[in-house]
Amino acid sequence: MTTLAPNAATDVVPLSRAMREGSMSEHQAAEGSTYMSELLDGKLVAAGYADLLLRLRRVYGALEETLRAHAGDPIVAAVHDPALDRVAAIDADLAHWAPGVDPESIDSPAVTAYVERIKAAGAWGGLLLAHHYTRYLGDLSGGQAIGRVLQRTFGLADGEGVAFYTFEAIEKPKVYKDTYRANLDSIELTPEETARVVAEVKDVFALNQGVFDELGRNIEAYRVA
C-alpha cells in the first residue's frame, strides 16, 4: 500500500495527489497488461483495437449518462465538462474500425461489471469523481500516445479513426489538466471521504485491467501474422 506524505504546511494530502499516488500500483498494472503492451508496440491487427473500442463505447455511454444525471452534485460539478465527452467521437471512430457492429452486442463480462460499477457510483459524487478522473485524465495523458501508435501502425490519414483522442475544445491539454487537478484539490472532503475516493480509483483501474485481461485472452487472434 502506498503511504501518502502530507503537505508540510497543512498536514492535508491534496486530493489530486492522493488519487494519483494511492492508485499508482493499480495504474501501472493496467498499463502493463499484455494487451496494452502489444497494442502500444504496434503488434495488433485492426480487429484487436476495434474490440477495445466497442467495449469503451459501452463504458463511456454509461459514464456520460450517469454524469449528466448527477451534474448538479457539487463534487461532480467541480470536474464535469461536456468538452470531455467521448461518445460521439467513439461512434465516429467505430464507423472506421467496426462499421455496423452494435457495441451492445459484444459479450463482455468485464465491461458489464464496469458499467454496473459506474451506475452504482451515482450513489455519491465522490465515487463518480473517481471514475471521471481515471478515464478522462488518462485520455488527456497516455491516451494521446495510443492515438499516435494507431496512426503510425495503420497508416491513418490525419484524424482518421482516432477522434477518440482528439479534444477539439481543449486547446492546451497540459493547462487543462493542471486546472482539473486544482479543481480536485478545491473539493472539501473529510479524510474518510478522500480514502473512499482513492479506493474507488484503485477499483476503477482494476476494472480497466479486467477489460484488458479479457482482450488478452484473445491475443493470439489479434497479433499481426
N, C-alpha and C positions, 0 to 999 in steps of 0.2 A: 504493500500500500504506500502511495506517495504521501510524504509528510510535507505540508504546506507551511512555509515560513511566513509569519505575519508581517505586515507593513510596520516598520520600526516606529513610525510616528503615531500610528493609530491602533496598533495591535489587531487590526482587522485585515483579513486577506481580501483584496478586491475580487469581486465575483468572476470577472473575466479570467483572472489568474487562477482562481480556484477551479474553474471549469476546465481550463487548459491543462494545468498540472495534475489535477485529480483524475483525469481520464487519459493520461499520456500512454500508459501501457496498453490500454484497450485500443486507442487510436493507432498505435504502432502495429498492433496485432492485425487489425483490419487491413491496414495498408500493405502489410507483408504477406497477405494471403496469396496462395498460388495463383488464383485467378487474376488478382490485381497486378501481381508481379509480371505475369506473362502478357497482360494487356498493355502495361506500360513499356514492356520490352518490344512491343510490336509483333508478337508471335501468334496472335489470334486472327482467325478469319472473320469476315463481317458478321456472320451469324453469332459469333461469340459476343460481340458488342451489342448486337440487336437484342439478344436475350436479356442483357443487363438493362438496356433502355426500356424495354417492355415492363420490367419489374419496377424500375424507377417511376414509370408513369403512374402506377398504382400507388406508390408511396407518396409522391408529390400531390396526386389528386386528393388523397386523404388528408395530407398535411395542410394544404392550402384551403380546403373546405373547412377543416377544424379551426384553423387560424381565423378565417373570416367570421366564423360563428362566435369566436371569443375575442374579437378585435377590441371590444370595449373594456376588457380586463386591463388594468393599468400595467401589469407586468408584461403582458403580450404587446400592448400598445408601445412600450418602450423600444421594441425592435421591429414590429410588424411594418412591412413596407411593400406595397404591391409591385414596386420596381424589381423585387427579388423573385416574383412568381415565375415558375418554370414550366407549368403545364403546357401553355401554348407553344413554348419553344420545343419541348419534348415531342409534342404532336407533330410539329413541323419536321423534326428530325426523323420521327418514325415513318413519315412518308418517304424518306430516303432509305432507311435501313430495314424496315419491315412493313412495306405498304400492304394495307388491307388486313393486317393482323390486329385483332382486338386484344388489348392488354389484359382485359378481364378473363380472357380465355386461357391465359397462361396458368398452368398448375404449379403453384409455388407456395408450399407451406411456410417458407421463410418470410415471404412477403405478406402472407396472410397474418402471421404473428406480428410483423412490424406494423401493419395497418391497424390491427386491433390495439396495439400499444399506443399508437398516435391518437386514436379515438378516445382511449381511456385517459390520455393526458389532458383532455379537456376539463377534467375534474379540478385542475388547479393551474393557473397561469405559469407557475414556475416549471411545471413539467413540460408544458408546451414550449416554454423558453428553451429548455434543453434540446428539444427536437429541432427547433428553429436554428439554434446556434450550430448544432452538429451538421446539419445539411447545408445551410446557405453560406456559412463562413467557410466551410470546406469547398463549396463550389467556387467561391471567390479566391480561393487559395490553390490547393493542389488540383482542383478540378480543371484549372486552366492548363496544367501540364497534360492532362488526359486529352483535351481538345487538340493540343499541338501534336501529340502522338498519333491521334486518329488522322489528322490532316496529312501527316508525313507517311504513315503506313499505307493509307488507302488512296493517296494522291488526290485528296479532295480539293475542289476549287474553293476559293476564299468563301468561308461561311457555310459551305455545303455540308449538311449533316451534322453540324456542330453548333446549332443555335442554342442548345442547352448551356453551352459555356460562354455565350455572348450576352453580356448585360448592357444592352444599348442605352439604358437610362442612367448607368453608373459610369461616369467619365473616368474617375480615378479610383480603382479598386482599393488601393492602399489607404487612401484618405477615408474612403467609406468604411473600411474595416476598423480603422482607428476610432472613428466616430461610433461605430457599432459597439466596440469594447467599452468606450466611455459611457455609452448609454446603459450597457450592462452594469457597470460599476455605480451608476446613479440609482439603481433599483435598491430599495431598502428592504433587506431580508434579515431575519434572525439567523444566528449561526446554524440552528437546526434546519431552517428552510434552505440555506445555502448548501448544507450537506445533502439535503434531499434533491436539489437541482443537480449537484455533482453526481450523485448516484444514478440519476436518470440519464445524464450524459454518458456515463460508463455503459449503461444498459443499451443506449441507442447505438453506440459503437459496436457492441456485441451483436445487436440485431443486424447491423450492416455486415458484420463478418459472417453472420448466418446466411445472408444473401450470397456473399462471395463464395462461401463454402459450398452452398447449393450449386452454384455455377461451376465451381471447381470439380465437382463430381462428374462433370461432362467435359472436362478439359481436353481429353484426347480427341473428341469430335471437333473441338474449337481450334485446335492447333493447326497452324499452316503446315501443309504437307511438305 
